[in-house]
Every structure is written in C-alpha cells, then in structure tokens.
Amino acid sequence: MRIQGRRIDAVLFDLDGVVTDTAVIHEQAWKTAFDALLEAAGQGDRPFTHEDYRVYIDGRERLDAVRGFAHARGLTLPETSHGDTALGSVRQWADRKNEDYLRTLTSEGVRTIPGTLDVLHQLRLAGIPTAVVSASRNAGEVMALAGVGGLFDVRVDGTDALRRSLAGKPAPDMFLEAARRLGIAPKFSAVVEDAVAGIQGARAGKFGLVIGLQRASAEAELDADVVVGDLTELDIDIGPDSPAEYNGACELCSTDAESTWVLHYRGAVAADEGIRESLCTLGNGYFATRGALPEASADGVHYPGTYLAGCYNRLTSTISGIDYEDESIANWPNWLGTTFNIDCGEWLTTDNHLLRHHHVALDMGEAVLRRESLLEDSQGRRTWLRQIRFVSMASPHVAALDTRLEPENYTGTITVRATLDGDVTNGNVAEFRALNNSHLTECETGSAAKNQVWLRAHTRQSRIALALAARMDSATPVRNTTSTPTGIFRETSAEVTQDVGVQVSTIVALYCSRDRAIADPLSAALSRLTEARSFLVLLDEHRRQWKRLWHRYDLEVECSDNEIVRAVRLQLFHVVQCLSPHTVDLDVGIPARGLHGEAYRGHIFWDELFVLPLLNLRIPELSRSLLIYRYRRLSAAKRRAREIGCSGALFPWQSGSDGREETPQVLFNPRSGRWMPDHSSRQFHVGLSVAYNVWHYWEVTADFGFLASYGAEMLVENARFWVSLAVWDAADDRFDIRGVMGPDEFHDGYPSHPGAGIDNSTYVNVMASWSIRRALDAYTIVGRDDGVGLWAGLDVSSSELGAWHNLACKLRVEFLDNGLLAQFHGYGELRELDLDDYRQRYGNIGRLDLILEAENDSCAHYKVSKQADVLMLLYLFTAEELTELLAGMGYDFEPSTIPATVDYYLARTTHGSTLSRVAHSWVLARGNRRDSWDMLRESCTADLADSQQGTTREGIHLGAMAGSVDILQRCYTGIEVRGDTLRLHPQLPTELRSLELDLRYRDHWVHIRCNGAATTVTTSPSSAPAIRIDIDGQEFVMNGGESVSAAAYLAS
C-alpha cells in the first residue's frame, strides 16, 4: 500500500480525536477536576483553560497530565495520599477526572469520526494491519462503546504503558510497542495523530509517515509530514504491495480449499500470527513445536517455541519487593531457524522483505505444515520460499524441515543458513515477561561426524539435561559451521537461476535426561540422527503412523456445515498431538494449554475431567498412564492435606513436576494495572475430578489390576480428605464443607470475607458424596483381605467405613427459594447484575472479575458465574443418576426442575472459560438440541476465533477441545457405561445427519453408526469375552465380529 506515495505496511491511530470524538468530554472532565484543585490551592481566579488542555494534557497519560499541569501552576502534589494532604495527590485528581469522564461517557455514548472509519474499513478489507495507540487506560471501554474494537489488530493503551513501563507520549515507546506487536518496521508504518505530543512521539520513533489530523492546531505546530482535516483527503493506493489471496504459482493455492482436513491461512496479519502459530503447532505427545516461521524470532509478534512434555523448571521473581517462586514448562532451544540471502546480501527476517504472496496450510490428515511465500527484497528480486515440516509420530524424538528456494526474476548465489538457537526464554505470555524467565543454562555446542552439529544445555533448577542434534541435507556441501555463545549454525550455497533452485533439509533429534534407556541425551541424539534416513523416508513413516491413528480417533460427522467438521478434526488433531501413544510411557499429566505455549506455565488443572472420558473409549492405556501421574503425586497431595489440618489427600489446583500446589499467589489485572490476590488454590475439587476419572476408567475397562494397585488408594485418600474437612452440625444432623471454591471461580469468598472461600458448594458436596460412595464400592469390588492386603496396608477399619457412609448420606445441599439447587450457601442473598448492560459497555465480559475489580467492585456481591458450576452435575451425571444421588443424601429432587435450573444459571454465566460452553452444550442437549448445537459450534471454534480475546496465542485450550469432541462421541450418542453395559441412547441434533465412530470397550473395537433411522453397532473380530450393549432399552450380548441394529429413538 502507498499513502501520499510512500510504501506503508501498517497504520497506527491515536484514539481520542482521531477515531473517537471524546475530546470535549475529556477536556470538560479535566476542567471540572482542575478547577476544584485550583480553588483548593487559592488559585480560583485563574481557572483551567483550553490552552492549558492543549499544552499540558492532550495526548498525555493521565498521571503525567496531572503532574504536568500542577508543575505549571507551581503546585507540589504527592503521588499518593498518606494521611492528611490538603491538596490531595496526583492519583486522587487523576481518579476524580476519570470517574467524571466515565460517568459522562456512559450516559452520553461515544461518537466516532466518519472519515476515519471510512479509511479503517478500507484498510481492513485490504488486510492492512492496524493498531490503536492511546495514553488512556479506558481505551478498551471507549472502543467497546464506540463499536470499533474489531477494526484494529493491536491496542496499546495506558494500562500497557503501566504494565510494561513504557514512557507516555511524547516519548515513542507506545508507538514502537504497537509496531513491534504488528511485526512491521516503523519505517514502513504510518501514524495518525491529532495532538502535539503524539506527533512528537511518532517523529521520535522514526515512523515512515506521520499524519496530522487537524483540529484547531496549525500545520507548523503539528510538525507532521502531511496535515489533513479528514483522512479521506489522503491519497491512499492499496495497490499490489499486499500479499495476493491467490497465486497460480503457489502449489497450496491449487489444493482443495474446501477439504475439512486442511486449515488454510492466506496473507499475513501480524495480530493473528500468534494464534496461527498455536493452531499450527506440530507435536507427537513427547514434544511439540509451535508453527512459527523458520526465519522468525521472538519479537512480540512471532514466537518460536518447543516444549517437551513434563519438562519443568522453577525460578524466583520479585514483585513489589516480595519474592515469588514459580514453576514453568521450559521453552527448549529453537531447531527451526532457517534463513537465506542472495549474493551475500541481507539475511531474510520477518520484516525486511515484501510478501507478494503468503500461504500457510496445516494438513491434519498427514500432520504436516506447509508454507509458500513469494518474497521480494529491497532490490526487487523475487524468490519463492516453499517449506514443509513435521514432528514425527513414527519416531518421537525426530523432527524435520525441508526448504526449497526458487528465483522468479534473477540469477545469482543463494546461501542458506540453518541454526540451533539456545538463546531462548519463556516470553510467550505478556504478563510473565516481567518475571525471571531464563530457564536454560550451560549451553554448549559442537560438531560431530556425518555433517552433524549439536547443542546441549540444562534447566537451571530442575537440572534436566537436554540435547539436540541436527543434520543439513543438501545437494551442495556445507561450507561453513559457526558456533556462538548460545547456538550453532551451518551454511550452504548454490548457484541458482529461474529454472534451477536450491533445496535444503534439516533433520533434528531431541532427547533429555528424563528419557528412558539412554546413556545420556547427547549420545542418544547423535545416535538417532545417524540412524535417521532422508527427509522423504522419514515423512513417509510419519504419514503412515498418522493414518493408523486417524483410523482409531476420527469421527465421521455428516452435516451441512463443513466449518464445524474441520473444527472437530482440528480439535482431535491437537488432542492426539498432546496425548498420543508416545505419552503412555511418560510421567506426565494433561496440561491445560497443551504443548502449544506457556499460558498457565504449562500446569495441569482439572481439565482431565473433560479429556479422559474421550480417551477411555479410544486409548484406555493412555488414560491409565495419565491417572498414574496423579497416583505418583499422592504423597504430595497427602502432605498438602496435612498442611491445612486434614487427613487424606488434597490434590493441587495447579500441578507440575512433583505435585505440590503451583497456583501463584497473585494475578495481574491488565484492566486496572493492579496485582490481585489469587485464591484459586481453594479449588479443592480437583481431587473429585481424579476420583471421577478413576471410577469411569474402571467402568469402561474393568481393569482390576489398576483398581487394586492404584485407583482404590486414590479413592480412599480422597474420601478421607472430605471426611476430615467436613464439620458436623448437631442441630440439623448435617455435615458442612466450608472455605472452598467451586468451578465457578468468580466466588472465592463472601463480600465480608474475600478470599476465605464459600460454604456448602452444591457441586463440591454432591461430588464428595458420590466419590465417597465409590470408595465404598471399591472396598467391595477388591474384596476384604486377611489383614495383610490392600485395606490393611491403607489402615481402613470398619469404623472408618461407617464414617464415610455417614458423611455421604448427610452432607448438606442448599436450595434457592424457588426450589432450584443453590450454587452455595448464601447465593440467594447476592445481588443481581445487569449482564446485558455490561456486554453493551465492554463487549466480551468473560472475565467479569477483572472488569469489576477495575471498577473497584467484586463478583462476590453478585449472582454471576464464570462457567458452569451447579450445572457441572448435569454434565457428569444423567438426570436419573443425580436424582438417585440426592435421594441418597436425604433430598427429594424433582427432575422436572432441570430445565429451569439450566435457564437460571445459564442467564447468569459469562463463559469466561472455554470449558463453559462445553458443559452448557451438554446439559442443553436433552432439552434443547438446537441451542446445544449452537453452543457446541461456539465451543468448537473457540480457539479458531480466539474467543477468549488473545489467549490462543499462548496455547490451545485442550480441555475444551477434547470436551467438544466428547459431546459428539458420548452426549449426542447417549453413550454411558453402567452395570457392565455399554448403553446408547442417541438423540442427534437436526443439523447432524449422521455420526460414525470407533470405540474401544473391554478389549473390543466397537463401530457405531447413528442416523435418523437407526443405530448400528458392529464389533471387530476378537476372542475377547462377550460384552453387553443396550440401545434405547434393547439389550444385546455381542461377541467379536457381530453386528446389531435398532430403530432410532424418536424424542417426543
């Protein structure tokens, strides 16, 4: 694109006075505040003027504005109030102005500037990256009220400035940060400003074009390259500088764009790059590598990352003078690094070549990532760059990248450089960048025989040794190998013409000291690399292994919406990449954000509750392994229970390497710029998830060895914890569980006691009762011993069994005045909150807790939920099971109240977690299949659409991905295992014409097909014992190699 004849690849806009017309409201709010200040200071005869606003306020950050004006009037104000300060503080006057401003803004609304909107829409249609740069901390709210949030790829505002210590305008810091996030060099970016300070900042940042939008200022004052009264006056030529959507020379453009097996990305939008990198991550259960471009570095837009399952490291950081220790999954050295130059010119980076065409395609069927780009350098030379990479599913320690370079309009010498880069940190999550994030140390490099180079290092605290060995395969010899303090690279050169290009393959092997059956990581990596054959042979082996996996995992979904079919495949694809057959031999849990980024520091939460039911019926040996991860950390869970004065085992809310509680003590709120206490370690219900998964694994597999050796002990220690935590109320002959948090997360305490937890969570109490009953069942199944077996070893006595039964029957359950299940004690006394009003003001209110904290309020006052809480019981149990369970606790529960319960809580839920729509889609399925399908569609596309506002770039949401697929697998088919019977009760939404899947149940492979006419179940030939199948009440006993069918159930 060209503006005023200059090449421009991105445009940065000031907000107030350029996009929105709120200057008058700002100025009036400042005048009200400063006139009061001047009156208090005895300067009431010299009120605040428009000239004061223009010189001292316009374009500056709020606190800087107060400081500047006070200094101009000879007033000295403290930063904050300590005791009695006659004139108040800088922060008090800034807050007073802000409150008045927001009050007026909310009542009067926000006007936009039409000419600017016209230009913004033109830029968006052309795919030109845009950013808004505002000193205001209210920028997000203002943009939401104006409805312009979707017109920008990046927002840098006053909150960012505070969080990242960016100097405000007239310093260039905020503009440079926006350009960095967009991935566009300042010299190729334009800035649109209407304030002197902003123009000065853009000038200082050396931006390619500075545009002044004139209000009352003169052109000379603004000192802009061009000054206009309206942006439509600009000479804007979108032209051919933007990457074309289609290019006949691009091989990817010739593929089937409608295939539900391929995810296409055309063009390059810097703000979406992090999302694409996460969704294009390739992995095999042992390790995964993000889909970053090989020439990219961690520059705020791109983020290369490689993560090995279970490899954590602990570091200490200082926040506000207090030391905090955090354990994080470590970012491994980058093996992808590949770049080139022409005739010894500049090396390719992500910002020094024009992208004439750019196309990335993720082939989920083959698990390969392809990229084709037409690049133009500063001399006009165009080169086709074609790359394909994979992380081998056939050989879990191997990955490979193939690069082809083809000149389009020149001849010369191309030099290709491939690098192993150990200069990496954990910088994927913005909030963590201020923390200590350098996890690797003792980096060494070297060369070996057969064209091999290597890099090895250690994690700083956990002392995990790691090694990478790499080989460059090319028709031309390697002519240069160079080591740096933190890496090593190789180069090869070739003469090229428009008919003859160059091709280079990088083969890499990765090992660490956690691996089994190796002498040391480096020798293992070098040995494996020596054995590795060519790129094409390795690729063929990898493809064949994925073909076998898809035969086991795929669902055949027939519906009119190809997008949801593609989304379902994408979710299954990422589940398998994180949790594959290679995971079975590893001591790892289920990281909430996969192996795709550093969100939540790679920790394990309760997501297994949504993941294992999917895996139980596909690859049960993997479920067993993931449950044993919990068993191996049972001692740590027992220690934690003792720390809070309880017996049994208390599993942590966040778990990492050794099972201790990893939940941080503070959480940063980007809306307020404040660190908030994090009390989510009170979510003791993780142990209930473990118990649920232990039991359901047993029901699906009848794995007696697991139950006797591992599962029963986990059930026992879970029961002991709840018995010791519960308090008996003699007056009511009921037990209470106090000081916990439910799945909701918004309520960590009562308004009068924040952070102290809530009492009698219905989810917690009902699940505790259920899990204790399962411990009693395990005692019966495993059988009594003679004083030397399992129960004697666990010191389980008959009196303890009686205490368990007593608690399971007498835990208290609270109800609302309308007869519905209450979320917790006192829930009915909380106030209602107008969520529609907040949606109009803020757009996405998923994290309402952060919004209210920024307003100096709290969710603790209101009947609002982040995600399903009470309704989780309907996710986990059928109506019949829940009715029976509550009856066993002494409560009459009427299933007819379920629809009203769903409606009540759904209306008060913000869906601040991706798991929320999974649970709600499930509970809606029996009563409102259309709404269930719509909710499932939102859940399936949550990461594709980045519905959590920027979180996908930090990793996928693994629990929601698995849970969404499980709605198709178990919910719509009505699959459940009870009484040694696999039961089916299909009720497909009308949008879903048919569904086919293969399940593994009790050593049988079972093929199920459901459609509107019938349900057919077929078993593969097998000598395994016969199984019982129930289809809508019709019972069958099936051996291997048999097929049965039953007419479809028609819902009334």
Secondary structure by P-SEA (a helix, b strand, c coil): cccccccccbbbbbcccccccaaaaaaaaaaaaaaaaaaaaccccccccaaaaacccccccaaaaaaaaaaaaccccccccccccccccaaaaaaaaaaaaaaaaaabbbbbbaaaaaaaaaaaaabbbbbbbbcccaaaaaaaaacccccccccccaaaaaaacccccccaaaaaaaaaaaccccccbbbbbccaaaaaaaaaacccbbbbbccccccccccccccccccccccccccccccccccccccccccccccccbbbbccccccaaaaaaaaacccccccccccccccccccccbbbbbbcccbbbbbbbbcccbbbbbbcccccccccccccccccccccccccccccbbbbbbcccccbbbbbbbccccccbbbbbbbbbbcccccccccbbbbbbbbcccbbbbbbbbbbcccccccccccccccccccccccccccccccccbbbbbccccbbbbbbbbbbbccccccbbbbcccccbbbbbbbbccccbbbbbbbbbbbcccccccccaaaaaaaaaaacccaaaaaaaaaaaaaaaaaacccccccccaaaaaaaaaaaaaaaaacccccccccccccccccccccccccccccccccaaaaaaccaaaaaaaaaaaaaaaaaaaaaaaaaccccbbbbcccccccccccccccccccccbbbbbccccccaaaaaaaaaaaaaaaaccaaaaaaccaaaaaaaaaaaaaaaccccccccbbbbccccccccccccccccccccccccaaaaaaaaaaaaaaaaaaaaacccccccccccccccaaaaaaaaaaaacbbbbbccccccccccccccccccaaaaaaaacccccaaaaaaaaacccccccccccccccccccccccaaaaaaaaaaabbbbbccaaaaaaaaaaaaccccccaaaaaaaaaaccccaaaaaaaaaaaaacccccccccccccccaaaaaaaaaaaaccccccccccccccccccccccccccccbbbbccccbbbbbbcccbbbbbbccccccbbbbbcccbbbbbcccbbbbbcccccc
